[in-house]
């Protein structure tokens, strides 16, 4: 059986970058991420990986694997609480995460562009409890395919940075509105890194990264925290400790120091959505209004030097 040509360009081609680096790390005997299926998929694709992305990629490969492992850890944390819950993987690409974290009960929904879904079906095995929706994440059609009744976590790895800021806000705000009690896990490039991609300055071997219009900084992080009244918390997640001096010591130290963590080009973020009623239910709007009022009252009391708890105002953490 011959190899499969992916036929991808632009942003969809980036899924080959992440796949290649995951597989490169997985080939090591001391790999920080076990991903034998990624190795099989790379070997089945007719594509000049080394020519496009470079041969000496050990550091980038470990970094990509650690980034992926953080997403895996968050999904496992979710499944510890909701063993038969739903995982939604936005912009899933050729990610093999389902096979790494499957507990035998999870329901999995992948969302990606039609050409990516077609390629995925040619390269990866079919699996029970796993479905794919062939559409853009900006198309609301995928929302109706999500069953949130047993809990839902929504992941967007290597996706949102390629969207405009308004579209990022729309995706996150829509998830917060539609899926009360959900967890969102996504990554974002720092604003300075975004600006470099817009100038075409991010190149490696024969490959230039596509523009990444959306970047994050302290102000944008605060905007995300107040993007929708249902969002209770947005926090940064550090990478797992890796191998060697760089990933075993230096990167964890940078992530722990507020003034230095901006040197890390990509952050992983987790947003928690308060439980309640979603869109289309009678008290959804009332719940949102109550949340807005609580936030305003808390802010007024804190500015006055008083504790919200003394006045019976709940603190959402």
N, C-alpha and C positions, 0 to 999 in steps of 0.2 A: 504494500500500500504506500503510495507516494505521499510526500509531505504536503501540507496545506498552506497555500498562500493566504495571508490574512487580508490583504487588500485594504489596509487602513491608512489614513493620512490625517494630519491636523491633530485635534484633541483626541479622537479615538485611538490614534497611534500611541498615545502615552501609556495605554494599558500594556503595551509590549515592553515598555521601559520598566514598569513595576514588576511585571512577570519575570523578565530576564534577571533583574537583581535579586528577587526572591529565590529563583532557581539557582543562581550563582552561589548564594549563601547556603542554600539547602544541600548543595553538593559537598560541602565541607564535613569532615567527620566531627568537628566541634561546632556545628551550626547552632545559632541562637534561635532558629526557627526550623522545625521539622516540616518539610513541605515536598514530599516525594512526587506528588501529583503535578506540582509546578515544573519539576524537572522533566517529567514525561511530556507535558504540553509544549515546553520549549523545544524538545527534541522532535516533536511532531510538526513544527511550523517551519515553513520555507521562508526564512527571513534572515538578513545579515546582521544578527544581533551584535556581534563583536565589532563589526565595521561601523555600525550606526552608533552604538552606545559606549564602545571602548572595551579593551581587554583587561586593563588593570583597574578593576572596579571593586576590589575587596572592601574598601571602607564604605563606599556607597551601598554596596550589597548588604553589609551588616546593618547600616543605618536604616535601609528600607525594611529589612526583616524585623528590626526592633520596633519600628513604627507600626508595622503590620501586627506584631505580637501584642502591642498595647490595645489595638482594636479587638483582637482575639480575647484578651483578658477581660475587656469590658463586656463582651458578649457572654463569656462564661459567668461573669458576675451576675448578669441579668438572668441567665438560665438557672443559676443557683436559687433564685427567688421565683422564677416563672419557668418551670421545667418544660412546659408545653406551650410557651409563648411564641410570639411571631418576631422574627428578625427581618427587617426590610433593609436591603443593601442597595442604596442608590448609586448609580454609576458603577455597577459591579465589575464590569470588564471581564477579564479572565481570572478573577480572584477565585481561589480554591478554599476559601474560608469555611464553607459549609462542611467540608470533609474534615477540617481540623478541629472544629468545635462541636460537631453533631453529637447530641446526647441521646439520640434515638427517638426523641419526641418533638424537637423543635420544628416549627413551621417556618419556611424560608421563602421570601419573595425578593427576587432580584429585579431591578429596573435599569434598563439601558437602551441605547439607540437600536433600531432594528438590525443594522448591519453587525453590531456587536453581539446581539442575541443570536443571530444566525451563526456567527463564528463560534460562539460559546457552545451551541448545540452540536457543532461538528467536532469539537475538540474535547469536551468534558462529558463524563457519563451522566445519564439520566439518574435522578435520585427521587425516591419517595419523599414527600413532604416539601419538595422544592419546586418552585415555579418561577418563570421569568415573564415580565411584562415588557414588550417592545415599544418603548416610547421615551420621549425626553422627560427628564425629571420636572420640567416646567409644564408638562401636560398633566392636568389634574386627573386624567383617566386612571392613573395608578392608585390614587387614594382610595377608590372604591374597592380595590382588590385586597386591601389590608383588613385582616380580622384582629381588632385590638382587644377582644373579649378576654383573652388570657394574658394580657400584657404585651407590650410592643417596645422594641428598641429599634431605632432608625439610625443607620450608619451611612456616612458619606465620606469615603476615603479617597483622596486625590480627585475630588470633583468640584467643590464649591469655588475654589480659586479660579476656575475657568469661566465662571459666570460673572455677570455684572453685579455690582453691589445691590441694586434694587431687586434683582432676581434672587440673590442669596437671601435677602431679608424676606422676600415673599415665600421662599421654600421653608425657611425656619418658622416664620410666623404661621403659615398654613399648617405645618405639623403640630405646632403648639395649640392651634385652634381645634384641629380635628381629632387629636389623640391625647386627651387628658390622662395624666399619669405616665406618659411615655418618657423614655430617655432618648436623647439625641447625642450621637458621638460623631464628630466630624473634625477635619483638619483644615488649617488655614495657613497660608504663607504670610510672613511678616510684610508690612507695607514696603520696607526697603527692598525686599526680595521681589515683590510684585513689580515695583518700578524698574528693576533690572530686566525682568522678562519683557516688559513693554518696550524697552530699548533694544531688545534682541541680544542682550549681553549674556544670556545663559546658554552656553554651548558645551557640548561634550563630544569629542570625536567628530563624526559626521552628522551630529544631531543638534538641532536648536530647539529648546523647549518652546512650546506655544506661549503666547501672551497669557498672563494670569492677571486679569483686571482687578480681582478683589483681593485686597490685603488687609491685615489686621494690625492694630496698634492699641494702646491703652484706651483711646477714645472710642474706637470701634468696638472693643470688648465691652465697654460700658453701654454702648448702643444696643448690643445684642442682649444684654441683661434686661433692658427695658423695651425690647422689641414688641413683646406681647404680654399682657397681664398674666397669662397662664405660666410664663417662664419664671420659675422660682429660683433658679441658680444656673450660672454658667461658670465653669472653672476649668483651668488648664490642667492637663494630665502630663506627667513626666514620662519619659521613655523608660522601659525596663533597663536594668543594668546589663551591659553587654560584655564583650570580650576585649581585653587589652586596655592600655592606658586611656585611649580616647573615649571609648564607650563604657569602660568599666569605672572610670574616675572623673575625667574632665567633663564630659557631657552631663552626667548627673550633678556635678558641682555647679555648672553654669545654670542648669535648670532650677537649682535651689536658691539662686541669688537673683532677686528681682531686677537689679541694675544690669545684670549680665545676660539674663535669659533672652533678651532681645537679639542677641547674637545668633541664637538658634533660628534657622530660617523658616521652620515649619512648627507650628504648635498643634497639639491635639486637644480638643475641647469637648467637654461633656455638659450638656444642658438638661436640666430636669424640668419636667412639666408637672404642674400641680394636678392632683386628681380632681375630678369634677365632671361636669357635663359638657359635651362637645357640641359642635355645630348641629343645628337642626333639632335640638332638644329644648324644651320650654325654658329651663333655667340657665342655659349656657350664657346668654348675654348678661343676665343678672349676676351670675358668678363672676364674670369678667369685670363688671362694674364694681362689685364689692372688693375685688382684688385691687383695683385702681384706687379706690377710696382708702383701703388699708395702707397702701404704700404712701399716699399723700399724708395721711395722719401720722404714720411712723416718722416720715421726714420732718414734719412740723414739730413733733415732740422731741426728736433727737436734736434739732437745731435749738430748741428751748432748753436743752440740757436735762430732759426728763426721759425716763425709761418707758417705752411703749407698753411693756408688760404691766406696769403699775396702773395703766388706764384700760387694761383688758384688751389691748390690741395685739393679736397674735403675730409672732415673728416667724416668717417662712424662711427656712434654711435649705 
